[in-house]
Amino acid sequence: MIKFANFKLLQSINNTMAAEGLDWRLEKIQRGKNMWSHVLLRNMTGDEQNAHVMLYIDTESNILYPVINVNGADKFDYLRTKVLDQEGVTELSESEYEEIGEKNHDHCRLYKIDTSKFTSCGYTYDWVMTVIEHIKKLLKVMQGVLY
């Protein structure tokens, strides 16, 4: 059940993603904590379903978590290896997994470049643009993985 959602923030993210030409889909509240969404990079091989950029959104605390999500099943180990082979990519720590609300590493593995957490800096537009620039870095990594 959604108890609270900052629709103004979600609209700002939506407008900025559209203006930047990013294919963004808001999904749902994840385990009662964060909303999660996909930023899609399509290559029509099916791999984009198992390795993609996600944006977790804590609308209550105004925190955005852009990460790379890869299916945790053994048969997708080749995708996880390709992601980790990209420069600057590391897996999230246990505390970062818990903060985002993902606890089952068998279900999915999350990866970051530098940081996975962006807290509001006061001006929503500047903050969202900082996150969008980081998402673009993650999408460049995914280009190396999917193509």
Phi and psi restraints in degrees (value plus and minus 20) as a CYANA .aco file:
   2 ILE   PHI    -105.2   -65.2
   2 ILE   PSI      95.1   135.1
   3 LYS   PHI    -108.0   -68.0
   3 LYS   PSI     -53.8   -13.8
   4 PHE   PHI    -175.1  -135.1
   4 PHE   PSI     119.6   159.6
   5 ALA   PHI    -166.6  -126.6
   5 ALA   PSI     113.8   153.8
   6 ASN   PHI    -105.0   -65.0
   6 ASN   PSI      68.0   108.0
   7 PHE   PHI     -86.7   -46.7
   7 PHE   PSI     -48.3    -8.3
   8 LYS   PHI     -84.4   -44.4
   8 LYS   PSI     -62.3   -22.3
   9 LEU   PHI     -84.3   -44.3
   9 LEU   PSI     -67.0   -27.0
  10 LEU   PHI     -80.7   -40.7
  10 LEU   PSI     -59.4   -19.4
  11 GLN   PHI     -85.9   -45.9
  11 GLN   PSI     -59.2   -19.2
  12 SER   PHI     -83.9   -43.9
  12 SER   PSI     -63.0   -23.0
  13 ILE   PHI     -82.2   -42.2
  13 ILE   PSI     -66.2   -26.2
  14 ASN   PHI     -80.1   -40.1
  14 ASN   PSI     -66.8   -26.8
  15 ASN   PHI     -84.3   -44.3
  15 ASN   PSI     -61.3   -21.3
  16 THR   PHI     -89.9   -49.9
  16 THR   PSI     -61.4   -21.4
  17 MET   PHI     -79.8   -39.8
  17 MET   PSI     -64.5   -24.5
  18 ALA   PHI     -83.8   -43.8
  18 ALA   PSI     -62.5   -22.5
  19 ALA   PHI     -83.8   -43.8
  19 ALA   PSI     -50.4   -10.4
  20 GLU   PHI    -108.4   -68.4
  20 GLU   PSI     -21.6    18.4
  21 GLY   PHI      55.9    95.9
  21 GLY   PSI       4.3    44.3
  22 LEU   PHI    -113.4   -73.4
  22 LEU   PSI     117.4   157.4
  23 ASP   PHI    -105.7   -65.7
  23 ASP   PSI      78.4   118.4
  24 TRP   PHI    -136.5   -96.5
  24 TRP   PSI     115.4   155.4
  25 ARG   PHI    -151.1  -111.1
  25 ARG   PSI      99.8   139.8
  26 LEU   PHI     -99.5   -59.5
  26 LEU   PSI     112.6   152.6
  27 GLU   PHI    -123.2   -83.2
  27 GLU   PSI     -97.3   -57.3
  28 LYS   PHI    -187.6  -147.6
  28 LYS   PSI     154.2   194.2
  29 ILE   PHI     -94.2   -54.2
  29 ILE   PSI     110.0   150.0
  30 GLN   PHI    -118.5   -78.5
  30 GLN   PSI      94.1   134.1
  31 ARG   PHI      32.4    72.4
  31 ARG   PSI      15.8    55.8
  32 GLY   PHI      52.5    92.5
  32 GLY   PSI     -13.2    26.8
  33 LYS   PHI    -136.1   -96.1
  33 LYS   PSI     -89.0   -49.0
  34 ASN   PHI    -132.0   -92.0
  34 ASN   PSI     125.9   165.9
  35 MET   PHI     -98.4   -58.4
  35 MET   PSI     126.0   166.0
  36 TRP   PHI    -148.8  -108.8
  36 TRP   PSI     132.3   172.3
  37 SER   PHI    -167.5  -127.5
  37 SER   PSI     142.0   182.0
  38 HIS   PHI    -129.9   -89.9
  38 HIS   PSI     121.1   161.1
  39 VAL   PHI    -131.8   -91.8
  39 VAL   PSI      89.0   129.0
  40 LEU   PHI    -110.2   -70.2
  40 LEU   PSI     120.1   160.1
  41 LEU   PHI    -148.9  -108.9
  41 LEU   PSI      87.0   127.0
  42 ARG   PHI    -114.0   -74.0
  42 ARG   PSI     114.9   154.9
  43 ASN   PHI    -149.3  -109.3
  43 ASN   PSI     -19.5    20.5
  44 MET   PHI      44.1    84.1
  44 MET   PSI      -0.7    39.3
  45 THR   PHI    -118.5   -78.5
  45 THR   PSI     -32.0     8.0
  46 GLY   PHI      76.2   116.2
  46 GLY   PSI     -38.4     1.6
  47 ASP   PHI     -84.2   -44.2
  47 ASP   PSI     -49.2    -9.2
  48 GLU   PHI     -85.4   -45.4
  48 GLU   PSI     -38.2     1.8
  49 GLN   PHI     -96.1   -56.1
  49 GLN   PSI     -44.2    -4.2
  50 ASN   PHI    -129.4   -89.4
  50 ASN   PSI     -26.9    13.1
  51 ALA   PHI    -167.1  -127.1
  51 ALA   PSI      92.8   132.8
  52 HIS   PHI    -176.6  -136.6
  52 HIS   PSI     148.5   188.5
  53 VAL   PHI    -107.1   -67.1
  53 VAL   PSI     117.1   157.1
  54 MET   PHI    -144.5  -104.5
  54 MET   PSI     133.2   173.2
  55 LEU   PHI    -144.6  -104.6
  55 LEU   PSI      90.7   130.7
  56 TYR   PHI    -107.5   -67.5
  56 TYR   PSI     117.4   157.4
  57 ILE   PHI    -146.3  -106.3
  57 ILE   PSI      97.5   137.5
  58 ASP   PHI    -117.4   -77.4
  58 ASP   PSI      74.0   114.0
  59 THR   PHI     -93.3   -53.3
  59 THR   PSI     -40.7    -0.7
  60 GLU   PHI     -94.6   -54.6
  60 GLU   PSI     -60.3   -20.3
  61 SER   PHI    -124.6   -84.6
  61 SER   PSI     -18.1    21.9
  62 ASN   PHI      34.2    74.2
  62 ASN   PSI      39.6    79.6
  63 ILE   PHI    -147.7  -107.7
  63 ILE   PSI     114.2   154.2
  64 LEU   PHI    -136.2   -96.2
  64 LEU   PSI     118.0   158.0
  65 TYR   PHI    -144.1  -104.1
  65 TYR   PSI      72.4   112.4
  66 PRO   PHI    -103.9   -63.9
  66 PRO   PSI     106.5   146.5
  67 VAL   PHI    -164.5  -124.5
  67 VAL   PSI     146.3   186.3
  68 ILE   PHI    -118.4   -78.4
  68 ILE   PSI     109.2   149.2
  69 ASN   PHI    -131.7   -91.7
  69 ASN   PSI     106.9   146.9
  70 VAL   PHI    -146.3  -106.3
  70 VAL   PSI     116.2   156.2
  71 ASN   PHI     -72.7   -32.7
  71 ASN   PSI     113.5   153.5
  72 GLY   PHI    -105.1   -65.1
  72 GLY   PSI     -25.4    14.6
  73 ALA   PHI     -83.5   -43.5
  73 ALA   PSI     126.8   166.8
  74 ASP   PHI     -73.8   -33.8
  74 ASP   PSI     -56.2   -16.2
  75 LYS   PHI     -88.7   -48.7
  75 LYS   PSI     -30.3     9.7
  76 PHE   PHI    -126.4   -86.4
  76 PHE   PSI      -0.8    39.2
  77 ASP   PHI     -79.2   -39.2
  77 ASP   PSI     -54.2   -14.2
  78 TYR   PHI     -81.4   -41.4
  78 TYR   PSI     -54.9   -14.9
  79 LEU   PHI     -91.5   -51.5
  79 LEU   PSI     -61.4   -21.4
  80 ARG   PHI     -82.8   -42.8
  80 ARG   PSI     -59.3   -19.3
  81 THR   PHI     -84.7   -44.7
  81 THR   PSI     -62.8   -22.8
  82 LYS   PHI     -83.4   -43.4
  82 LYS   PSI     -58.3   -18.3
  83 VAL   PHI     -85.1   -45.1
  83 VAL   PSI     -68.0   -28.0
  84 LEU   PHI     -87.5   -47.5
  84 LEU   PSI     -42.6    -2.6
  85 ASP   PHI     -94.2   -54.2
  85 ASP   PSI     -35.6     4.4
  86 GLN   PHI     -94.9   -54.9
  86 GLN   PSI     124.8   164.8
  87 GLU   PHI     -82.7   -42.7
  87 GLU   PSI     110.9   150.9
  88 GLY   PHI      62.3   102.3
  88 GLY   PSI     -17.4    22.6
  89 VAL   PHI    -111.8   -71.8
  89 VAL   PSI     111.4   151.4
  90 THR   PHI    -155.5  -115.5
  90 THR   PSI     136.6   176.6
  91 GLU   PHI     -99.6   -59.6
  91 GLU   PSI     131.1   171.1
  92 LEU   PHI     -85.0   -45.0
  92 LEU   PSI     132.4   172.4
  93 SER   PHI     -98.7   -58.7
  93 SER   PSI     147.8   187.8
  94 GLU   PHI     -76.0   -36.0
  94 GLU   PSI     -64.2   -24.2
  95 SER   PHI     -86.3   -46.3
  95 SER   PSI     -54.5   -14.5
  96 GLU   PHI     -88.7   -48.7
  96 GLU   PSI     -60.2   -20.2
  97 TYR   PHI     -78.1   -38.1
  97 TYR   PSI     -67.1   -27.1
  98 GLU   PHI     -84.9   -44.9
  98 GLU   PSI     -60.3   -20.3
  99 GLU   PHI     -82.2   -42.2
  99 GLU   PSI     -59.5   -19.5
 100 ILE   PHI     -93.5   -53.5
 100 ILE   PSI     -48.0    -8.0
 101 GLY   PHI      85.3   125.3
 101 GLY   PSI     -11.3    28.7
 102 GLU   PHI    -120.1   -80.1
 102 GLU   PSI      98.6   138.6
 103 LYS   PHI    -136.7   -96.7
 103 LYS   PSI     -37.6     2.4
 104 ASN   PHI    -120.3   -80.3
 104 ASN   PSI      76.5   116.5
 105 HIS   PHI     -88.7   -48.7
 105 HIS   PSI     -36.9     3.1
 106 ASP   PHI     -92.3   -52.3
 106 ASP   PSI     -47.4    -7.4
 107 HIS   PHI     -97.2   -57.2
 107 HIS   PSI     -66.2   -26.2
 108 CYS   PHI    -174.2  -134.2
 108 CYS   PSI     135.7   175.7
 109 ARG   PHI    -138.8   -98.8
 109 ARG   PSI     116.9   156.9
 110 LEU   PHI    -133.5   -93.5
 110 LEU   PSI     119.6   159.6
 111 TYR   PHI    -150.3  -110.3
 111 TYR   PSI     136.3   176.3
 112 LYS   PHI    -159.2  -119.2
 112 LYS   PSI     145.8   185.8
 113 ILE   PHI    -139.8   -99.8
 113 ILE   PSI     100.8   140.8
 114 ASP   PHI      45.7    85.7
 114 ASP   PSI     -91.3   -51.3
 115 THR   PHI    -158.0  -118.0
 115 THR   PSI     140.3   180.3
 116 SER   PHI    -141.1  -101.1
 116 SER   PSI     -15.4    24.6
 117 LYS   PHI    -150.1  -110.1
 117 LYS   PSI     105.3   145.3
 118 PHE   PHI    -145.7  -105.7
 118 PHE   PSI      92.8   132.8
 119 THR   PHI    -114.4   -74.4
 119 THR   PSI     126.4   166.4
 120 SER   PHI     -73.6   -33.6
 120 SER   PSI     112.1   152.1
 121 CYS   PHI    -118.5   -78.5
 121 CYS   PSI      -7.9    32.1
 122 GLY   PHI      90.7   130.7
 122 GLY   PSI     -78.9   -38.9
 123 TYR   PHI    -112.7   -72.7
 123 TYR   PSI      97.2   137.2
 124 THR   PHI     -77.9   -37.9
 124 THR   PSI     -63.8   -23.8
 125 TYR   PHI     -81.7   -41.7
 125 TYR   PSI     -68.1   -28.1
 126 ASP   PHI     -81.0   -41.0
 126 ASP   PSI     -62.2   -22.2
 127 TRP   PHI     -83.9   -43.9
 127 TRP   PSI     -69.0   -29.0
 128 VAL   PHI     -84.0   -44.0
 128 VAL   PSI     -59.1   -19.1
 129 MET   PHI     -84.6   -44.6
 129 MET   PSI     -57.4   -17.4
 130 THR   PHI     -80.9   -40.9
 130 THR   PSI     -63.4   -23.4
 131 VAL   PHI     -86.3   -46.3
 131 VAL   PSI     -61.1   -21.1
 132 ILE   PHI     -81.6   -41.6
 132 ILE   PSI     -61.8   -21.8
 133 GLU   PHI     -82.3   -42.3
 133 GLU   PSI     -58.0   -18.0
 134 HIS   PHI     -88.3   -48.3
 134 HIS   PSI     -60.1   -20.1
 135 ILE   PHI     -80.5   -40.5
 135 ILE   PSI     -58.9   -18.9
 136 LYS   PHI     -82.0   -42.0
 136 LYS   PSI     -57.3   -17.3
 137 LYS   PHI     -83.2   -43.2
 137 LYS   PSI     -62.1   -22.1
 138 LEU   PHI     -85.3   -45.3
 138 LEU   PSI     -58.2   -18.2
 139 LEU   PHI     -86.6   -46.6
 139 LEU   PSI     -53.5   -13.5
 140 LYS   PHI     -84.1   -44.1
 140 LYS   PSI     -58.6   -18.6
 141 VAL   PHI     -81.1   -41.1
 141 VAL   PSI     -64.7   -24.7
 142 MET   PHI     -86.3   -46.3
 142 MET   PSI     -49.4    -9.4
 143 GLN   PHI     -81.6   -41.6
 143 GLN   PSI     -59.3   -19.3
 144 GLY   PHI     -88.8   -48.8
 144 GLY   PSI     -42.5    -2.5
 145 VAL   PHI    -109.2   -69.2
 145 VAL   PSI     -64.7   -24.7
 146 LEU   PHI    -108.3   -68.3
 146 LEU   PSI     -42.7    -2.7
